[in-house]
Amino acid sequence: MDNPFFDPNNQSDVIQDDNSFDREEDKPISPQTKKTMQKLFTVLISIGLIIGIISSWVIVKLMNKYGLTEKTNQLEPIQK
């Protein structure tokens, strides 16, 4: 490869050992943190549901107001 920025023999960017650094997901989660995260998840789901219900109600009201839910007039075919 004739790329001056790429050296295939240079291994400085490659991590040799996965255990050489402390990974956050390997640490055990405390019960208090788990409970807090469950509460946060429940609150976020509830907020999302409330926003969804309100916005769908508003959309239906607007569609009814502007007549977008009424059946359209069907044109009769021209017969000769």
VOGU-3710 file (C-alpha; in Angstrom, 3 decimals, decimal comma):
1> mdnpffdpnn> 0,000/0,000/0,000  1,452/3,374/-0,998  -0,191/5,349/1,748  2,301/7,477/3,710  -0,035/7,550/6,710  -0,385/3,782/6,997  2,434/1,598/8,204  1,418/-2,065/8,439  4,442/-2,820/10,623  3,474/-0,245/13,233
11> qsdviqddns> 1,524/-1,960/16,018  1,375/0,999/18,423  -2,330/1,607/17,721  -3,332/-1,984/18,453  -4,084/-2,948/22,049  -2,188/-6,110/22,808  -4,091/-7,210/25,888  -7,792/-6,595/26,608  -7,116/-6,853/30,338  -4,559/-4,050/30,265
21> fdreedkpis> -7,200/-1,447/31,037  -10,122/-1,363/33,433  -13,382/-1,682/31,546  -16,453/-0,020/33,003  -18,867/-2,827/32,080  -16,881/-5,402/34,061  -17,564/-3,706/37,365  -20,540/-5,002/39,371  -23,484/-2,629/39,653  -24,510/-1,651/43,162
31> pqtkktmqkl> -28,139/-2,347/44,165  -28,775/1,363/44,747  -27,529/2,254/41,247  -29,623/-0,534/39,747  -32,740/0,710/41,530  -32,047/4,286/40,427  -31,600/3,168/36,817  -34,871/1,190/36,956  -36,692/4,265/38,281  -35,157/6,419/35,562
41> ftvlisigli> -36,157/3,885/32,905  -39,725/3,760/34,237  -39,971/7,566/34,315  -38,624/7,892/30,761  -41,030/5,237/29,441  -43,939/6,943/31,225  -43,010/10,348/29,832  -42,731/8,873/26,341  -46,142/7,234/26,615  -47,763/10,420/27,904
51> igiisswviv> -46,233/12,503/25,101  -47,336/9,892/22,545  -50,910/9,804/23,833  -51,209/13,598/23,929  -49,699/14,088/20,479  -51,903/11,401/18,898  -54,984/12,945/20,522  -54,021/16,379/19,140  -53,403/14,932/15,665  -56,804/13,200/15,615
61> klmnkyglte> -58,508/16,428/16,751  -56,742/18,415/14,011  -57,606/15,815/11,372  -61,275/15,968/12,409  -61,222/19,774/12,460  -59,865/20,032/8,911  -62,048/17,224/7,557  -59,236/14,813/6,818  -61,161/11,864/8,263  -64,258/12,257/6,112
71> ktnqlepiqk> -64,961/9,941/3,232  -64,064/11,525/-0,095  -66,647/11,966/-2,831  -66,450/9,231/-5,409  -66,713/10,378/-8,986  -69,164/8,452/-11,091  -67,731/6,935/-14,254  -68,827/8,624/-17,441  -71,150/6,380/-19,432  -71,986/6,983/-23,065
//
